Each structure stands twice: as structure tokens, then as C-alpha cells.
Amino acid sequence: MTTRVWQQPLPKIYTELSDAELRLRIEAAREALGPKLAILGHHYQQDAVIDFADFTGDSFELSRKAADQKGVEYVVFCGVHFMAESADILTDESVRVILPDLGAGCSMADMANLDQTLECWEQLKAFCPGQVIVPITYMNSSAAIKAFVGEHGGAVCTSSNCRDVLEWAFRGGATEEGKRAAKFGAVKILFFPDQHLGRNTAYAMGVALDQMVVWDPRQDLGGNTEDDLQLARVVLWKGHCSVHALFRPEHVDDVRRKHPDMKVIVHPECKWEVVQKADMAGSTAYIVKQIEAAPPGSEWAIGTEVHLVNRLKNQHPEQKIVVLSDCQCLCTTMYRIDPPHLCWVLENLVDGKVVNEIKVDAHTRQWATVALERMLAIKGTGNPINKIQPAGTTVD
């Protein structure tokens, strides 16, 4: 696993530089480092940082892009901690991965730690005899959780391929025991850390809401009865994205009332009720592709991080694009990565000093890689969320 350390105070000079001075110094450092450097910028990053990114995209897409680069010695990941871990796992061991601000974490990823996961695993095995449990973790999780999944016959998923991975898991996952159990419907999925992505995807596959339970790691048996756990087909970890959880059903209702011709598209990390009311739901890449392909005059309310929504709005002035809610739906931890921190790490590299390196230990790297490779080997339809909803269905 990686060792989390505190971000050291930024030297005062970097907080006193003007925007123009920062830009000049960042550009000079990039030029000095040349092809040895790759800067990755996540879709949710602020524009002042994206301006310097060699590649932009989702976290896994960016990590694979970094791994494909030849001759790169340093990868500066302008994202959050778990993303930098994934980049370190996927790139050659000689590549140094750097996170400009170590305070840039992910609240969702932090909602599932290894000790809690091990306790959950033992309780599920004890109280669900005769069933095979296949663990699936969202990409937005720590390297330690990815490694746990790899060691126990499961796989990683992204918001783009979650359905394909869950279908694979219901077929028994990576073990022969699981494949035998699948013939008798005796497979249970443990999905973490985002309950909403798991619920939305499983529901779209035909899993009823009452066949899913939420596991609260702070309670015995996750806050469930033994019967509930035995009957559940999917156990959802009690985690969520602090950004997407801000969108509510009434926000969709408000758009419908004010803009009857406007389509609502949301990320599947949003709550089930929001996804059900939306016209479309899909990953960040899916949202971007839908906007890029839409004709002039299209109207969209987008339920995802506000920096991406504003960027799409600026890139497509021929369309009317708004954020689904006027609340401050931004990833505050991602926002910690700013030009002063980027300038600081780059100038240290120019001076031959690596600061804020993210390094995953060999055991964690090995098994996390297994979980990722299983995901890449899974073939499926890649269907987006299907929002057909039985009348009167509700969820807590």
C-alpha cells in the first residue's frame, strides 16, 4: 500500500507569484524537462491547470495513457490520490509518479479501508454459507482495496464498464468455485465503495431494489440481519461521491418545469432517484461524447462536477448547457491541485528533486494489477444505465 504523508507547506514565493508569472515558470520547467515529463489532467480539474496537461480524461484513461508513453521518467498527475496510485501501478517501475498536493484525496475512496473490508469479508463468509462472494471495486478506491479484490477473485470496474463487470461477477468471477456456484444462482456481489453506482447498474440489469442491501462498516453485520444478507444478491458498501450526492430529484423537476425541451444527463454516481428521473446516465466520457455529438441548438442540464460542465459549455457555445443544480457541485479536493503546486513540483524536478512521489508497494501493486487486468479482459456490451422503473418503486 502507499504511505500517506502530510503535504508540506508550499514555499511562500509560490503563493506570491502572479498568474502570469506562474504560467511563465511552469512553461519554462516543462520545456526544461522535455519528453521526460507527462502531465495528466483529470476532467474535473480547473482550467488553469488543464491548460498545461499533455493529456486530459478520466482517471483510468489517463493512467493507461501514461503507461503508453515511451521515454517518460516523470508523470505529474493533476487529479487525486487514488488516481496517482493507479498511474504508479500501470506505469513501468522506473517511472516516478507525482501528485502536486498530497491533500488531494477522494472522500469516496476513503470511505472503504482495508481493515473494514477484511472484517466485512469474514462476516459475509460466516453468515452466507453455500454462497460465493465476488468482490468488485470501483476505480475510485485505494490501491489496497484493488489488491484485496484481486486476491479474492474479483475485478475493478469503471463507470463506463460497470455493467459488463457485474455481469462477469454474476457468472462467478475469476474462480472455478464461483463459476460452479453461478449455475445455481449462489453468487453474491460485494460492491464498493460507491453504493449509488452499484445500485444504479445492478437495477438496470434487473436486480430488484429489495435484493440489494447496504453495508455500513460502522455497524455489526453492516447494519443488516442475517436473513437480509443471505437473501441479497448485491451488498453495497455505504459510500458515495460527495459531489454527485448533491444532485437531488427536485433539481430534475425544476429543469423540467423551467426548460421543457432540455435533456437531463447525469453521472451514475448520482442517487437512484436522480438517475431514474434523468433522460440519460453514463460515465464522464459518455457525457462528453453525448455533448460532442449533439446538434446545434441542443439543450442540456448536466449532473456532474461543475468544472467539466463549464468546460463543455465553453467548448460548445452552439448548445445551451447548464449544471443541473446551482449548488457548488465541485470536487474540492481536486481543486487543491493548482498552478502554485504544479509550479513547485515541476521546478523541483528541474533541480533534480522528486517531491510528493506516490509509490505503491510490490505486493499491492501485483494484486491490484491482477484486478485491473481482469477488468480489461472482460468483454461486454458497454450498455449505459437503463432507467426503466416499476411504478411506485422507492429506495432509502
VOGU-3710 file (C-alpha; in Angstrom, 3 decimals, decimal comma):
1> mttrvwqqpl> 0,000/0,000/0,000  1,082/3,621/-0,217  2,138/5,542/2,846  0,057/8,673/3,278  2,046/11,682/4,472  1,046/15,276/5,045  1,567/17,899/2,406  4,464/20,109/3,422  3,764/23,853/3,398  4,205/25,408/-0,008
11> pkiytelsda> 7,199/27,796/-0,105  5,891/31,330/0,268  7,239/32,503/-3,083  4,771/30,279/-4,975  1,768/31,842/-3,251  3,042/35,352/-4,064  3,561/34,846/-7,805  1,020/36,368/-10,167  -0,906/34,160/-12,580  1,258/35,401/-15,440
21> elrlrieaar> 4,479/34,666/-13,526  3,270/31,174/-12,620  2,421/30,450/-16,223  5,860/31,545/-17,436  7,663/29,466/-14,804  5,527/26,361/-15,426  6,121/26,627/-19,169  9,863/27,076/-18,607  10,005/23,997/-16,362  8,039/21,924/-18,876
31> ealgpklail> 10,428/22,947/-21,631  13,453/22,099/-19,500  12,101/18,624/-18,674  11,038/17,951/-22,249  9,935/14,423/-23,187  10,888/13,089/-19,749  7,679/14,643/-18,381  3,984/13,861/-18,874  1,321/15,980/-17,153  -2,099/14,369/-16,752
41> ghhyqqdavi> -5,222/16,477/-16,134  -8,465/14,905/-14,939  -11,751/16,135/-16,439  -12,749/17,694/-13,095  -9,592/19,766/-12,830  -9,726/23,554/-13,054  -8,905/25,158/-16,404  -5,813/26,941/-15,082  -4,220/23,508/-14,609  -5,779/21,763/-17,619
51> dfadftgdsf> -4,006/24,363/-19,785  -0,704/22,604/-19,028  -1,912/18,996/-19,344  -0,436/16,811/-22,063  -3,473/14,540/-21,751  -6,951/15,003/-20,275  -9,579/12,394/-19,470  -10,928/10,037/-16,816  -8,595/8,612/-14,190  -8,083/5,147/-15,714
61> elsrkaadqk> -7,879/6,509/-19,243  -5,127/8,862/-18,106  -3,193/6,137/-16,278  -3,196/3,958/-19,385  -2,138/6,924/-21,495  0,805/7,499/-19,154  1,775/3,823/-19,378  1,807/4,037/-23,187  4,340/6,881/-23,302  7,892/5,947/-24,257
71> gveyvvfcgv> 10,845/7,585/-22,534  8,787/9,286/-19,822  10,532/9,473/-16,448  8,063/11,632/-14,526  4,265/11,585/-14,510  2,626/14,525/-12,753  -0,983/13,558/-12,110  -3,270/16,543/-11,625  -6,034/14,540/-10,011  -6,449/12,896/-6,612
81> hfmaesadil> -4,549/10,300/-4,610  -6,128/7,067/-5,880  -5,578/8,226/-9,468  -1,859/8,695/-8,855  -1,752/5,219/-7,274  -3,324/3,728/-10,398  -0,769/5,529/-12,561  2,057/4,096/-10,459  0,564/0,592/-10,752  0,203/0,745/-14,530
91> tdesvrvilp> 3,424/2,501/-15,494  6,885/0,956/-15,530  8,533/0,794/-12,115  11,203/3,226/-13,311  8,585/5,968/-13,804  8,164/8,380/-10,886  4,542/9,423/-10,287  3,928/12,740/-8,546  0,808/14,281/-7,002  1,228/18,079/-6,791
101> dlgagcsmad> -0,676/18,325/-3,493  -0,825/15,324/-1,165  -4,002/16,783/0,325  -5,843/15,986/-2,906  -7,670/12,891/-1,760  -11,048/11,377/-2,584  -13,690/11,207/0,135  -15,378/8,271/-1,610  -12,167/6,234/-1,803  -11,500/6,983/1,855
111> manldqtlec> -14,907/5,551/2,842  -13,579/1,986/2,423  -10,357/0,979/4,151  -8,687/-2,414/4,180  -9,370/-3,273/7,836  -13,098/-2,607/7,405  -13,106/-4,619/4,186  -11,448/-7,638/5,815  -13,968/-7,568/8,665  -16,869/-7,328/6,207
121> weqlkafcpg> -15,470/-10,199/4,166  -15,188/-12,520/7,171  -18,725/-11,731/8,350  -20,225/-12,295/4,897  -18,468/-15,626/4,543  -19,597/-16,692/8,014  -23,259/-15,760/7,581  -23,713/-16,666/3,904  -22,700/-20,350/3,752  -23,067/-22,052/0,417
131> qvivpitymn> -22,656/-18,778/-1,473  -19,625/-17,452/-3,323  -18,931/-13,763/-2,816  -17,282/-11,905/-5,688  -15,797/-8,539/-4,681  -15,953/-5,700/-7,205  -14,419/-2,312/-6,550  -14,935/0,908/-8,417  -11,821/2,542/-9,839  -12,327/5,278/-7,227
141> ssaaikafvg> -10,754/3,214/-4,461  -7,366/2,815/-2,843  -4,678/0,530/-4,217  -5,084/-1,623/-1,101  -8,755/-2,245/-1,895  -7,957/-3,029/-5,529  -5,343/-5,533/-4,326  -7,848/-7,158/-1,948  -10,260/-7,601/-4,841  -7,527/-9,096/-6,998
151> ehggavctss> -6,578/-11,629/-4,315  -10,184/-12,729/-3,801  -11,296/-13,460/-7,342  -12,821/-10,091/-8,205  -12,114/-7,174/-10,509  -12,059/-3,412/-10,750  -14,708/-1,539/-12,738  -15,149/1,956/-14,098  -18,400/3,843/-14,508  -18,177/3,018/-18,236
161> ncrdvlewaf> -17,897/-0,756/-17,909  -19,601/-1,397/-14,560  -22,453/-3,373/-16,116  -20,079/-5,647/-18,019  -18,043/-6,306/-14,870  -21,129/-7,056/-12,754  -22,388/-9,491/-15,395  -18,975/-11,188/-15,267  -19,190/-11,330/-11,471  -22,640/-12,942/-11,549
171> rggateegkr> -21,119/-15,589/-13,826  -18,784/-16,435/-10,958  -15,861/-14,046/-11,324  -12,340/-15,405/-11,640  -12,608/-18,635/-9,614  -13,808/-22,096/-10,603  -15,770/-22,265/-7,356  -17,584/-19,097/-8,361  -18,382/-20,428/-11,826  -19,863/-23,598/-10,307
181> aakfgavkil> -21,895/-21,555/-7,827  -23,239/-19,340/-10,627  -25,023/-22,353/-12,143  -27,185/-22,490/-9,005  -27,627/-18,742/-8,557  -25,379/-18,860/-5,497  -23,175/-15,855/-6,315  -23,297/-12,664/-4,287  -21,528/-9,448/-5,251  -19,800/-7,194/-2,722
191> ffpdqhlgrn> -19,556/-3,802/-4,419  -17,632/-0,840/-3,121  -17,050/1,929/-2,348  -19,867/3,760/-4,192  -23,301/2,406/-3,363  -25,030/4,551/-5,996  -23,052/3,304/-8,997  -23,590/-0,253/-7,780  -27,319/0,212/-7,189  -27,979/2,047/-10,453
201> tayamgvald> -26,100/-0,516/-12,515  -27,493/-3,626/-10,819  -31,027/-2,232/-11,066  -30,543/-1,621/-14,793  -29,567/-5,304/-15,070  -32,831/-6,400/-13,463  -31,748/-6,799/-9,848  -34,635/-5,616/-7,676  -34,005/-2,992/-5,017  -35,050/-5,412/-2,289
211> qmvvwdprqd> -32,324/-7,790/-3,470  -29,673/-5,217/-2,547  -28,542/-4,270/0,946  -26,219/-1,515/2,149  -23,211/-2,449/4,291  -22,386/0,167/6,917  -18,850/-0,661/8,146  -19,560/1,070/11,449  -22,249/-1,447/12,398  -22,234/-5,165/13,119
221> lggnteddlq> -23,258/-7,146/10,023  -23,200/-3,793/8,258  -26,489/-2,884/9,929  -28,318/-5,876/8,387  -29,961/-9,033/9,660  -28,546/-12,443/8,830  -31,596/-13,175/6,657  -31,156/-9,921/4,717  -27,537/-10,752/3,964  -28,302/-14,310/2,913
231> larvvlwkgh> -31,082/-13,233/0,548  -29,253/-10,266/-1,003  -27,745/-10,640/-4,446  -25,696/-7,444/-4,093  -24,109/-5,976/-0,966  -23,419/-2,268/-1,478  -20,757/-0,560/0,593  -22,058/2,575/2,306  -20,007/5,072/0,318  -20,765/7,890/-2,083
241> csvhalfrpe> -19,284/10,740/-4,101  -19,609/13,995/-2,181  -20,085/15,888/-5,452  -22,713/13,748/-7,159  -24,644/13,236/-3,935  -25,513/16,952/-4,066  -27,857/16,435/-7,016  -31,442/15,734/-5,957  -34,656/14,657/-7,719  -36,174/18,114/-7,275
251> hvddvrrkhp> -33,323/19,559/-9,349  -34,510/17,445/-12,286  -38,103/18,503/-11,616  -37,034/22,146/-11,634  -35,332/21,758/-15,029  -38,425/20,059/-16,440  -40,567/22,957/-15,249  -38,298/25,770/-16,463  -36,863/24,174/-19,616  -39,285/21,569/-21,057
261> dmkvivhpec> -37,076/20,963/-24,115  -33,891/20,436/-22,104  -32,447/16,932/-21,712  -31,041/15,867/-18,364  -27,887/13,747/-18,386  -26,264/12,625/-15,132  -23,390/10,552/-13,837  -24,326/7,136/-12,343  -22,694/8,163/-9,053  -25,869/10,227/-8,550
271> kwevvqkadm> -28,606/8,824/-6,323  -31,002/6,263/-7,773  -33,950/8,674/-7,724  -31,975/11,230/-9,747  -30,899/8,665/-12,336  -34,478/7,446/-12,699  -35,721/10,949/-13,459  -32,903/11,790/-15,885  -33,087/11,207/-19,638  -29,626/9,678/-19,788
281> agstayivkq> -26,968/8,473/-17,372  -23,397/7,483/-18,012  -19,738/7,980/-17,242  -17,864/11,230/-17,648  -16,603/10,042/-21,035  -20,172/9,131/-22,022  -21,415/12,594/-21,060  -18,635/14,280/-23,033  -19,354/12,141/-26,118  -23,088/12,894/-25,971
291> ieaappgsew> -22,447/16,639/-25,879  -19,852/16,464/-28,650  -22,281/14,555/-30,882  -25,335/16,711/-30,147  -26,615/19,063/-32,892  -26,543/22,870/-32,569  -29,437/24,177/-30,528  -29,463/21,184/-28,174  -30,233/21,947/-24,542  -28,621/20,054/-21,671
301> aigtevhlvn> -28,703/20,047/-17,885  -25,693/18,039/-16,757  -25,419/16,409/-13,355  -21,698/16,146/-12,741  -18,728/18,182/-11,491  -19,086/21,871/-12,310  -15,609/22,410/-13,832  -16,375/19,839/-16,513  -19,838/21,299/-17,134  -18,404/24,798/-17,557
311> rlknqhpeqk> -15,687/23,499/-19,872  -18,270/21,772/-22,064  -20,342/24,956/-22,050  -17,360/26,976/-23,285  -16,412/24,381/-25,899  -19,945/24,175/-27,308  -21,446/27,673/-27,454  -23,838/26,389/-30,139  -25,670/24,465/-27,397  -27,383/25,568/-24,205
321> ivvlsdcqcl> -25,591/23,826/-21,340  -26,234/24,308/-17,632  -25,281/22,447/-14,483  -28,225/20,505/-13,095  -28,069/22,341/-9,770  -26,789/25,792/-8,874  -25,190/24,394/-5,707  -21,394/24,396/-5,634  -21,007/20,915/-7,154  -17,234/20,913/-7,420
331> cttmyridpp> -14,612/18,422/-6,314  -12,950/20,448/-3,564  -10,075/18,009/-3,068  -9,293/18,024/-6,796  -9,272/21,819/-6,548  -6,248/21,594/-4,227  -4,155/20,958/-7,326  -3,474/24,482/-8,523  -0,816/26,343/-10,542  1,354/27,158/-7,471
341> hlcwvlenlv> 1,615/23,479/-6,502  2,166/22,433/-10,111  4,939/25,011/-10,493  6,549/23,868/-7,236  6,765/20,169/-8,174  7,977/20,924/-11,704  10,734/23,279/-10,586  11,864/20,681/-8,054  12,113/18,158/-10,883  14,215/20,597/-12,888
351> dgkvvneikv> 16,535/20,817/-9,866  16,737/17,017/-9,704  14,470/16,601/-6,679  11,315/14,480/-6,656  8,683/15,697/-4,197  5,272/14,191/-3,453  6,056/10,865/-5,098  3,280/8,250/-4,938  4,690/4,734/-4,664  2,684/1,519/-4,279
361> dahtrqwatv> 4,432/-1,431/-2,588  5,202/-4,573/-4,592  2,518/-6,858/-3,081  -0,247/-4,302/-3,505  0,946/-3,481/-6,992  0,912/-7,157/-8,003  -2,649/-7,913/-6,909  -4,104/-4,558/-7,927  -2,669/-5,216/-11,392  -4,435/-8,592/-11,429
371> alermlaikg> -7,760/-6,905/-10,632  -7,213/-4,318/-13,351  -6,148/-6,907/-15,931  -9,302/-8,926/-15,234  -11,361/-5,830/-15,922  -9,580/-5,272/-19,230  -10,186/-8,885/-20,246  -13,956/-8,641/-19,683  -15,894/-8,151/-22,888  -19,444/-6,889/-22,921
381> tgnpinkiqp> -21,964/-4,583/-24,470  -20,993/-1,449/-22,571  -24,682/-0,514/-22,293  -25,422/2,761/-20,495  -27,736/2,836/-17,498  -31,265/1,707/-18,349  -33,737/3,705/-16,312  -36,952/1,668/-16,675  -38,639/1,956/-13,308  -41,551/-0,076/-11,892
391> agttvd> -44,373/2,176/-10,726  -44,210/3,176/-7,094  -40,655/1,943/-6,526  -38,669/3,823/-3,904  -35,304/3,482/-2,237  -33,964/4,768/1,079
//
